[in-house]
Amino acid sequence: MNDAFTCCTLCPRTCGANRHETQGLCGMGAELRVSTALLHHGEEPCISGEATCINSQTGGGGGSGTIFFSGCALRCVFCQNHEISMPTTPQGRGQALGVDDLTALMLELQLSGAHNINLVTPSHFTPLLRTAIAQAKGHGLAIPVVWNSSGYESVETLRSLKGLVDIYLPDLKYMDAQAAARYAAAPDYPEAAVRAIAEMFRQVGRLRLEDGPEGNGLAKRGLLVRLLVLPGNAGRADLALDWIAQNLGRKVGVSLMGQYYPAHRAAEFPELRRGVSQEDYEALVRQMERLGLNIGYTQAVGSSADFTPDFLGAEGAG
């Protein structure tokens, strides 16, 4: 079978696996697998419709129609979704869905009142998702489609999504190659991620919110970049802020996340065993303000798992 899964190069790992016969480095074969689907209230306010923005717009209350996919190519040692991103147990491997099933799931979430369809860690299933998104839009999907990823993306893969994705919600986890190598075995992450995010911006542009009482500040199109602050600023979020301001400008949304907590294998790394200090976080907030990056979000700092769904305790996607 001559398709993208025969010799997989969908992500920067370019592992070349025949995913019809074996797993790629993402841990997945050619079968679409979904861990959890729900109306999620733990995203940024313009996505979930909750919490507070630097620009102080608060959304409605339906939640984000979030679909969590199994597997991930990045493998961060502190991954807060590690039960599903590094599938080593039957529970973590998720439920197999066909493309038509995924299309129906998107439409069901819309009927349930979702503000958007939020595809989390989707990149390794891109060929199947292209078909499902196109089908869903052809059958009446009218809410925005959000591509919620680690930022470790292939530009070529992203180009295949042009016109299908309305909002890109990538992480920019590491701007230091040594940190990316130590924590994700991906020393090329900084280079790959900035290229990918530049392509996302080329496709959808600045973050645009719905106006008026019905829109309530919900995102309708654009780029919102997430920066998860690590203890001691190990991922160099300061460099990420500089890069955004210099290369994308002040109209890009930035979410400065203080929700780090020592998950997964973080205890094996002494510098990651604690939470983020208030001092480190506030220094980055001041930098955002100096750079004029005031379209964005901040959080209360705390080592908390409140924003992470209970994947293994929740009902599956079906």
C-alpha positions in Angstrom: 0.0 0.0 0.0 1.6 3.3 -1.1 0.4 5.9 1.3 1.9 8.2 4.1 1.9 5.3 6.6 4.0 2.9 4.4 7.2 4.9 5.0 6.2 7.4 7.6 7.8 10.9 7.4 4.8 12.8 8.9 6.9 14.4 11.7 10.5 15.6 12.1 11.5 12.2 13.4 11.1 10.8 9.8 11.3 7.3 11.2 10.3 5.7 7.9 8.3 3.0 9.7 5.7 1.0 7.7 2.9 1.7 10.2 0.7 -0.9 8.5 3.0 -3.5 9.9 4.7 -1.9 13.0 4.6 1.1 15.2 6.3 4.4 14.3 8.3 6.3 16.9 5.0 7.9 17.8 4.0 4.5 19.2 1.1 4.2 16.7 0.4 2.1 13.7 -1.9 3.1 10.8 -5.1 2.7 12.8 -6.6 5.9 14.1 -6.8 5.8 17.9 -8.7 8.1 20.2 -8.2 8.1 24.0 -10.9 10.5 25.2 -13.4 12.9 23.7 -15.2 15.5 25.9 -16.3 19.1 26.4 -13.1 20.3 28.0 -13.0 23.4 30.2 -9.3 23.5 30.9 -8.0 25.2 27.8 -7.4 29.0 27.3 -10.5 31.2 27.7 -10.9 31.9 23.9 -10.9 28.1 23.3 -12.9 26.8 26.3 -14.8 29.9 27.1 -13.5 30.3 30.6 -10.9 32.0 32.8 -9.2 35.4 32.3 -7.2 36.9 29.5 -4.7 39.7 29.7 -7.3 41.6 27.5 -10.0 40.5 30.0 -12.5 38.9 27.7 -14.4 35.9 29.2 -16.1 33.4 26.9 -19.3 31.5 27.1 -19.6 28.1 28.8 -19.9 25.3 26.4 -16.3 24.1 26.5 -14.0 22.9 23.8 -15.0 19.8 21.9 -11.7 18.1 22.6 -10.5 14.8 21.0 -7.3 13.4 22.6 -5.4 11.1 20.2 -3.1 8.3 21.5 0.6 8.4 20.8 3.1 11.2 20.3 6.5 11.6 18.6 8.0 13.9 21.2 8.1 11.9 24.4 8.8 14.7 27.0 10.0 13.3 30.3 7.5 15.5 32.2 4.6 14.9 29.9 1.3 15.6 31.7 -0.6 13.4 29.2 1.8 10.5 29.5 -0.9 7.9 30.0 -1.9 8.3 26.4 1.0 10.0 24.7 3.4 7.1 25.6 1.0 4.1 25.3 2.4 1.2 27.2 -0.9 -0.2 28.7 -4.1 -1.4 27.1 -6.0 1.5 28.7 -3.6 4.1 27.3 -3.8 2.9 23.8 -7.3 4.3 23.2 -10.1 3.2 21.0 -9.8 2.4 17.3 -12.0 4.6 15.2 -12.6 4.7 11.5 -12.6 8.0 9.6 -16.4 8.0 9.3 -16.6 7.4 13.1 -14.3 10.4 13.8 -16.4 12.6 11.4 -19.5 11.6 13.3 -17.8 12.3 16.7 -16.9 15.9 15.5 -20.5 16.5 14.6 -21.8 15.0 17.9 -19.5 17.4 19.8 -20.9 20.3 17.8 -24.5 19.2 18.7 -23.4 19.0 22.3 -22.6 22.7 22.3 -18.8 22.7 21.7 -17.3 26.0 20.8 -14.8 24.2 18.5 -13.3 20.9 17.6 -10.0 20.6 19.4 -7.7 17.9 18.0 -5.0 17.2 20.6 -1.7 15.6 19.5 -3.0 14.8 16.1 0.0 15.1 13.8 0.8 11.4 13.4 -2.7 10.8 12.1 -2.8 13.7 9.7 -3.8 11.9 6.5 -6.8 10.4 8.2 -7.7 13.7 9.9 -7.6 15.6 6.6 -10.4 13.3 5.3 -12.4 13.4 8.5 -12.3 17.2 8.8 -13.3 17.7 5.1 -16.2 15.2 5.6 -17.4 16.9 8.8 -17.3 20.3 7.1 -19.2 18.9 4.2 -21.8 17.6 6.6 -22.4 20.8 8.5 -19.5 21.3 10.8 -19.6 25.1 11.3 -17.4 25.6 14.4 -13.6 26.2 14.2 -11.2 23.3 14.0 -8.2 23.6 16.4 -4.9 21.8 15.7 -3.5 21.4 19.3 0.1 20.1 19.0 3.5 19.8 20.6 4.9 22.2 17.9 7.2 19.3 16.8 5.8 19.3 13.3 6.9 18.8 9.7 6.2 21.9 7.5 5.3 19.6 4.6 2.6 17.9 6.7 1.3 21.2 7.9 1.0 22.5 4.3 -1.4 19.6 3.6 -3.8 21.0 6.2 -4.2 24.5 4.6 -7.8 25.5 4.4 -8.9 22.8 6.9 -7.6 24.1 10.2 -8.9 27.4 11.6 -6.9 27.8 14.8 -3.4 26.5 15.4 -2.6 25.9 19.1 1.1 24.7 19.3 3.5 24.5 22.1 6.9 26.1 21.9 8.5 24.0 24.6 12.2 24.4 24.1 14.3 27.1 22.6 17.5 25.5 23.8 18.7 22.4 21.9 20.4 20.9 24.9 17.2 21.1 26.9 15.3 19.6 24.0 17.8 16.7 23.8 17.8 16.1 27.6 14.1 16.2 28.1 12.6 15.0 24.8 15.5 13.3 22.9 14.9 15.9 20.2 17.8 18.3 19.8 16.3 19.6 16.6 13.1 20.7 18.4 13.8 24.4 18.5 14.6 24.6 14.7 11.7 22.3 13.8 9.2 24.1 16.0 10.0 27.6 14.8 9.7 26.6 11.2 6.4 24.8 11.9 4.9 27.8 13.8 6.0 30.2 11.1 4.0 28.0 8.6 1.0 27.9 10.9 1.1 31.7 11.1 1.3 31.9 7.3 -1.9 29.8 7.0 -4.1 31.4 9.7 -2.5 34.7 10.7 -3.1 36.6 13.9 -5.5 35.5 16.6 -9.0 36.8 15.9 -11.9 36.6 18.4 -15.6 36.7 17.9 -17.1 40.1 18.8 -20.4 40.9 20.4 -22.5 39.2 23.1 -22.8 35.9 21.1 -19.1 35.7 20.4 -18.0 36.4 23.9 -14.3 36.6 23.0 -14.1 33.0 21.6 -11.4 32.4 19.0 -12.6 32.0 15.4 -9.2 31.9 13.6 -5.5 32.4 14.1 -2.4 31.3 16.0 -2.1 31.0 19.8 1.3 29.8 20.9 1.7 28.0 24.3 4.8 28.3 26.4 4.9 25.9 29.3 7.3 27.4 31.8 9.7 24.8 33.3 11.4 25.1 36.6 14.4 27.5 36.4 13.1 28.4 32.9 14.9 25.3 31.6 13.1 25.4 28.2 14.1 29.1 27.8 10.6 30.6 27.4 12.4 34.0 27.4 14.0 33.1 24.0 10.6 31.9 22.8 9.0 35.3 23.6 11.8 37.1 21.8 11.4 34.9 18.7 7.7 35.4 18.6 8.0 39.2 18.9 10.7 39.4 16.3 9.3 37.0 13.7 5.5 37.0 14.1 4.8 40.3 15.8 2.5 41.5 18.5 -0.8 40.3 17.0 0.0 36.7 17.8 -1.7 35.2 20.9 0.6 33.8 23.6 -0.4 31.6 26.5 2.2 31.6 29.3 1.5 28.5 31.3 2.5 28.2 35.0 0.8 24.8 35.4 3.9 22.7 35.4 4.0 19.8 37.9 6.5 16.9 38.1 4.7 14.3 36.0 5.8 11.1 34.3 9.6 10.7 34.7 10.3 14.2 35.9 11.5 12.9 39.3 14.6 11.4 37.5 15.8 14.9 36.7 16.6 16.9 39.9 16.0 20.3 38.3 12.4 19.2 37.3 11.3 17.9 40.7 9.8 21.2 41.8 7.2 23.6 40.5 7.9 26.9 38.8 8.9 29.7 41.1 6.7 32.8 41.2 9.8 34.9 40.5 10.7 33.1 37.3 7.1 33.3 36.1 6.7 37.0 36.9 9.9 37.8 35.1 8.4 36.2 31.9 5.2 38.1 32.4 7.1 41.4 32.5 9.0 40.4 29.4 5.7 39.8 27.6 4.6 43.3 28.6 7.9 44.9 27.5 7.6 43.2 24.1 4.0 44.3 23.6 2.7 40.7 23.5 -0.6 41.6 25.2 -2.9 39.4 23.3 -2.6 36.3 25.5 -3.1 34.5 28.7 -1.4 34.0 32.1 -2.1 31.6 34.9 -1.7 31.4 38.6 1.5 29.6 39.3 1.1 26.2 41.0 2.1 22.6 40.8 -1.3 21.4 39.9 -2.9 18.7 37.7 -6.2 20.6 37.6 -5.9 21.2 33.8 -5.2 17.6 32.9 -8.1 15.2 32.3 -8.3 11.9 34.1 -7.6 9.8 30.9 -7.6 6.3 32.4 -10.6 7.0 34.6 -12.7 8.8 32.0 -15.0 7.1 29.5 -13.5 6.5 26.1 -14.4 8.2 22.8 -17.1 5.8 21.9 
